């Protein structure tokens, strides 16, 4: 695996914001938590180290993106943990969520779990079409925004409106979110606006459509 996938480049708050996930949710997935009854829930998102600061590698961000898909397909987190362990064991890989095999073997494994766990009776997660096992529409939609390299997620493309789609790729701007069609770091645009420059000025300097800059500023507000 490319070492850049495991290099910590984001804080947990930054990673949560990138994929439009509540920070508390990302923190629970990445660090675990203790319930009111005292039960410890372990983490299932990869961190390169514990503590504050930059702790989340790109592969952890990619894992969170796929878990986000599962939860939006109606699968409770309490069921996701054992399902992920099943994927890791049967696919035979660490970081099974970020593995390209998730698209094929993963769907088949989760379909097989339907007989063991009624949560998987919901066809929004896994379906069979034309004799083939595949993910439901919500998960497939998330997978459309994933590009694999050497068997693991190498790039995420986060859709935004008005031409402000964002690419996150360890090989582009060191993994900083970048406007897909223009190659400009999102951070560079937002920092200029935060410093008091107008949308028109920033758009002109970076040769961007003003509507794209405005939409980016609104989405970050």
C-alpha positions in Angstrom: 0.0 0.0 0.0 1.2 3.5 -0.9 2.6 5.1 2.3 0.8 8.3 1.5 -2.5 6.6 2.2 -1.5 6.1 5.8 0.2 9.5 6.5 -1.8 11.6 8.9 -2.9 14.8 7.0 -6.3 15.8 8.6 -7.7 16.5 12.0 -10.9 14.7 12.9 -12.8 18.0 12.6 -11.4 18.6 9.1 -12.1 15.1 7.9 -15.7 15.3 9.1 -16.3 18.6 7.3 -14.8 17.2 4.1 -17.5 14.5 3.8 -20.3 16.5 5.4 -20.5 14.4 8.6 -21.1 15.7 12.1 -17.8 15.9 13.9 -19.2 14.0 16.9 -20.1 11.1 14.6 -16.7 11.0 13.0 -15.0 11.1 16.4 -17.1 8.2 17.6 -16.2 6.2 14.5 -12.5 7.0 14.7 -11.9 7.0 18.5 -14.7 4.9 19.9 -16.8 5.9 22.9 -18.3 4.7 26.2 -22.0 4.4 26.5 -24.0 5.6 29.5 -24.1 2.0 30.8 -20.3 1.8 30.7 -20.0 -0.3 27.6 -16.9 0.5 25.5 -17.6 0.8 21.7 -14.3 0.4 19.8 -13.3 2.5 16.8 -13.5 1.2 13.2 -12.0 4.1 11.2 -8.2 4.2 10.8 -6.2 6.8 12.7 -2.4 7.0 12.3 -2.1 8.1 15.9 -4.3 9.0 18.8 -4.7 12.5 20.3 -5.1 15.9 18.8 -3.9 17.5 15.7 -3.4 15.7 12.4 -4.4 12.1 13.1 -6.5 11.0 10.2 -4.8 9.5 7.1 -6.4 9.5 3.7 -7.4 5.9 4.0 -9.3 6.7 7.2 -11.2 9.4 5.4 -12.1 7.0 2.6 -13.3 4.4 5.2 -15.5 7.1 6.8 -17.0 7.9 3.4 -18.1 4.3 2.9 -19.4 3.9 6.4 -21.4 7.1 5.7 -22.9 5.2 2.8 -23.9 2.3 5.0 -25.6 4.5 7.6 -27.5 6.4 4.9 -28.7 3.0 3.6 -30.4 2.6 6.9 -27.9 0.3 8.7 -27.4 1.2 12.3 -23.8 1.5 13.5 -24.3 -1.2 16.1 -24.7 -3.6 13.1 -21.9 -2.1 11.0 -19.1 -3.0 13.4 -19.7 -6.8 13.2 -20.3 -6.5 9.4 -17.0 -4.7 9.0 -15.2 -7.4 11.0 -16.8 -10.0 8.7 -15.6 -8.1 5.6 -12.1 -7.9 7.1 -12.0 -11.6 7.9 -13.5 -12.9 4.7 -11.8 -10.5 2.3 -8.6 -11.2 4.2 -7.3 -7.6 4.2 -6.8 -4.9 6.6 -8.7 -1.7 5.6 -11.3 -3.9 3.8 -13.6 -0.9 3.5 -11.0 0.9 1.4 -10.2 -2.2 -0.7 -11.4 -2.5 -4.3 -12.7 -5.9 -3.4 -15.5 -4.2 -1.4 -17.3 -3.7 -4.7 -17.5 -7.4 -5.5 -16.7 -9.7 -2.6 -18.0 -7.2 -0.1 -21.5 -7.1 -1.5 -21.6 -10.9 -1.7 -20.5 -11.3 2.0 -23.0 -8.8 3.2 -25.8 -10.5 1.2 -24.8 -13.8 2.9 -25.2 -12.1 6.3 -28.9 -11.5 5.6 -29.7 -15.0 6.9 -27.9 -14.2 10.2 -29.0 -10.7 10.8 -32.4 -9.2 9.9 -31.0 -5.7 9.4 -29.7 -6.9 6.0 -33.2 -7.7 4.8 -33.3 -4.1 3.7 -32.6 -4.1 -0.1 -31.3 -0.6 0.1 -28.0 -2.0 1.2 -27.4 -5.1 -0.9 -29.6 -6.4 -3.8 -29.5 -9.1 -6.4 -30.0 -8.2 -10.0 -29.7 -10.6 -12.9 -28.2 -13.2 -10.5 -25.5 -10.8 -9.4 -25.0 -9.6 -5.9 -24.4 -5.8 -5.7 -24.8 -2.9 -3.4 -28.0 -0.9 -3.2 -28.3 2.5 -4.8 -27.1 4.6 -1.9 -23.9 2.6 -1.5 -23.3 2.5 -5.2 -23.7 6.3 -5.4 -20.9 6.7 -2.9 -18.7 4.3 -4.8 -19.2 6.4 -8.0 -17.1 9.0 -6.3 -14.2 6.7 -5.4 -11.2 5.9 -7.6 -9.1 2.9 -6.8 -5.3 2.5 -7.3 -3.4 -0.6 -6.7 -6.4 -2.2 -5.0 -7.2 0.6 -2.5 -9.1 3.9 -2.6 -6.7 6.5 -4.1 -9.1 9.4 -4.7 -12.4 10.8 -3.5 -14.5 13.2 -5.6 -17.0 15.0 -3.4 -19.8 16.5 -5.4 -20.7 20.1 -4.9 -23.2 22.3 -6.8 -22.3 25.0 -9.4 -19.1 23.5 -10.6 -17.4 23.4 -7.1 -16.8 19.7 -7.1 -13.9 18.8 -4.8 -11.2 16.1 -5.3 -9.3 14.7 -2.4 -6.2 12.8 -3.4 -2.9 12.2 -1.6 -1.0 12.8 -4.9 -2.7 16.2 -5.5 -1.8 19.1 -3.2 -0.7 16.6 -0.5 -4.2 15.5 0.0 -5.8 18.9 0.6 -9.3 19.3 -0.9 -8.9 20.7 -4.4 -11.4 22.1 -6.9 -11.7 19.2 -9.4 -11.9 21.3 -12.6 -9.3 23.9 -11.6 -6.6 22.4 -9.5 -6.9 25.1 -6.8 -6.9 24.3 -3.1 -10.1 25.0 -1.4 -8.2 26.3 1.6 -6.4 28.9 -0.5 -9.8 30.3 -1.7 -11.5 30.3 1.6 -8.6 31.9 3.5 -8.6 34.8 1.0 -12.3 35.3 1.5 -11.9 35.1 5.3 -9.2 37.8 5.1 -11.7 40.2 3.6 -11.2 39.9 -0.1 -14.3 39.9 -2.3 -15.6 37.0 -4.2 -14.9 38.8 -7.5 -11.3 39.5 -6.5 -10.6 35.9 -5.5 -12.3 34.6 -8.7 -10.2 36.9 -10.8 -6.9 36.0 -9.2 -7.5 32.2 -9.5 -9.3 32.5 -12.9 -12.4 30.9 -11.5 -16.1 31.5 -12.2 -17.5 33.8 -9.5 -20.4 31.5 -9.0 -18.0 28.6 -8.1 -16.2 30.8 -5.5 -19.5 32.0 -4.1 -20.9 28.5 -3.8 -17.7 27.3 -2.1 -17.9 30.2 0.4 -21.5 29.5 1.2 -20.9 25.8 1.7 -18.1 26.5 4.2 -20.2 29.1 6.1 
